[in-house]
Amino acid sequence: MLEQEVKELIIDVLQLEDISPEDIDSEAPLFVEGLGLDSIDALEIGVALQKRYGITLAAESQETRRHFASVRALAAMIEANRKK
């Protein structure tokens, strides 16, 4: 399942050793609340998504901010944009 892959990617890229994929709520915010990620984390995740799925994200776009709202939003964006 793509949401599971995204959770594993976030944990791997950010080296969140104390968190398992099951600990991450797919609907929870990734920034501020929820996982409490910051802009550097977003950049690292964005690079990893680009490498793994071949998608490009505009750093300061409002649309990109919406995609990073939650794991579920990221998974939906990947599904819609990944290069086959």
C-alpha positions as CSV (number, residue, x, y, z in Angstrom):
1,M,0.0,0.0,0.0
2,L,1.3,3.4,-1.0
3,E,0.6,5.0,2.4
4,Q,2.7,2.4,4.1
5,E,5.6,3.1,1.6
6,V,5.3,6.8,2.3
7,K,5.5,6.2,6.1
8,E,8.5,4.0,5.7
9,L,10.2,6.6,3.4
10,I,9.6,9.4,6.0
11,I,11.0,7.2,8.8
12,D,14.0,6.2,6.7
13,V,14.8,9.6,5.3
14,L,14.5,11.4,8.6
15,Q,16.0,8.6,10.6
16,L,13.1,8.5,13.0
17,E,14.4,5.4,14.9
18,D,11.8,5.6,17.7
19,I,8.8,5.6,15.3
20,S,7.3,2.7,13.3
21,P,4.9,3.1,10.3
22,E,2.1,2.0,12.6
23,D,2.8,5.0,14.9
24,I,2.1,7.5,12.0
25,D,-1.6,8.3,11.5
26,S,-2.3,8.7,7.7
27,E,-4.6,11.6,8.4
28,A,-2.4,13.4,11.0
29,P,-0.6,16.6,10.1
30,L,3.0,16.2,9.2
31,F,4.0,19.7,10.3
32,V,3.7,21.6,13.6
33,E,1.2,19.1,15.1
34,G,1.3,15.4,14.3
35,L,4.9,14.5,13.5
36,G,6.1,18.0,14.0
37,L,8.3,18.2,10.9
38,D,9.9,21.4,9.7
39,S,10.9,22.8,6.3
40,I,14.2,21.0,6.2
41,D,12.4,17.7,6.8
42,A,10.0,18.6,3.9
43,L,13.0,19.3,1.6
44,E,14.6,15.9,2.5
45,I,11.3,14.1,1.9
46,G,10.7,16.0,-1.4
47,V,14.1,14.9,-2.7
48,A,13.4,11.3,-1.6
49,L,10.0,11.4,-3.3
50,Q,11.7,12.7,-6.5
51,K,14.3,9.9,-6.5
52,R,11.9,7.1,-5.7
53,Y,8.8,8.1,-7.7
54,G,10.1,10.5,-10.3
55,I,7.9,13.4,-9.2
56,T,8.9,17.0,-9.0
57,L,7.6,19.4,-6.4
58,A,7.7,23.2,-6.4
59,A,9.2,24.2,-3.1
60,E,7.1,27.3,-2.3
61,S,3.9,26.3,-4.1
62,Q,0.6,26.3,-2.1
63,E,-0.3,23.1,-3.9
64,T,2.9,21.5,-2.6
65,R,2.0,22.6,0.9
66,R,-1.4,20.9,0.6
67,H,0.3,17.7,-0.6
68,F,2.5,17.7,2.5
69,A,-0.5,18.0,4.8
70,S,-0.6,14.3,5.7
71,V,0.7,10.9,4.6
72,R,-2.7,10.3,2.9
73,A,-2.3,13.6,0.9
74,L,1.3,12.7,-0.1
75,A,0.2,9.2,-1.2
76,A,-2.7,10.6,-3.3
77,M,-0.3,13.1,-5.0
78,I,2.3,10.4,-5.7
79,E,-0.5,8.2,-7.2
80,A,-1.7,11.0,-9.4
81,N,1.8,12.2,-10.6
82,R,4.3,9.3,-10.6
83,K,6.0,8.5,-13.8
84,K,5.2,4.9,-14.8
